[in-house]
């Protein structure tokens, strides 16, 4: 399942890259990432990914889910 997450707490490109790296280490396939809208699209275990993002001081919520 492909899920779009809305992220908050991001202030720069470095923050977005931190989130991308965290998700990649958790096994996520990062499909797309957009700093302007603070959204990231991933495939996989969404709850696990949200918890990983929160461990780094950011927050995330699901805004859209679809089959890949």
C-alpha positions as CSV (number, residue, x, y, z in Angstrom):
1,X,0.0,0.0,0.0
2,X,1.3,3.4,-0.9
3,X,0.7,6.1,1.7
4,X,1.2,9.9,1.7
5,X,2.2,11.4,5.0
6,X,2.0,15.0,6.0
7,X,5.0,15.9,8.1
8,X,5.3,18.7,10.6
9,X,8.3,20.1,12.4
10,X,10.5,20.4,9.3
11,X,12.3,23.6,8.8
12,X,14.8,22.9,6.0
13,X,16.0,20.5,3.4
14,X,18.2,18.8,6.0
15,X,15.2,18.0,8.1
16,X,13.5,16.3,5.1
17,X,16.7,14.3,4.4
18,X,16.8,13.2,8.0
19,X,13.2,11.9,7.7
20,X,14.0,10.2,4.4
21,X,17.1,8.5,5.9
22,X,15.2,7.4,9.0
23,X,12.5,5.8,6.8
24,X,15.0,4.1,4.5
25,X,16.7,2.6,7.5
26,X,13.3,1.3,8.7
27,X,12.9,-0.4,5.4
28,X,10.5,2.1,3.7
29,X,10.6,2.6,0.0
30,X,10.4,6.4,-0.3
31,X,8.4,7.0,-3.5
32,X,8.5,10.8,-3.5
33,X,9.3,13.6,-1.1
34,X,8.3,17.3,-1.3
35,X,9.7,19.9,1.1
36,X,7.3,22.7,0.0
37,X,4.2,20.7,1.0
38,X,6.0,18.8,3.7
39,X,4.7,15.5,2.4
40,X,6.4,12.2,1.8
41,X,5.0,9.1,-0.1
42,X,6.1,5.7,1.1
43,X,5.2,2.0,0.7
44,X,5.1,-0.3,3.7
45,X,4.4,-0.4,7.4
46,X,3.0,3.1,8.0
47,X,2.6,2.8,11.8
48,X,6.2,1.8,12.1
49,X,7.4,4.7,10.0
50,X,5.3,7.2,11.9
51,X,6.8,6.0,15.2
52,X,10.3,6.3,13.7
53,X,9.7,9.8,12.5
54,X,8.4,10.8,15.9
55,X,11.5,9.4,17.6
56,X,13.5,12.2,15.8
57,X,11.2,15.0,17.0
58,X,9.0,15.3,13.9
59,X,5.3,14.3,13.5
60,X,3.5,12.7,10.7
61,X,-0.1,11.8,9.8
62,X,-1.7,9.9,6.9
63,X,-3.3,12.1,4.4
64,X,-3.9,9.6,1.6
65,X,-3.6,5.9,1.0
66,X,-3.8,3.9,-2.2
67,X,-2.7,0.7,-3.8
68,X,0.6,1.1,-5.7
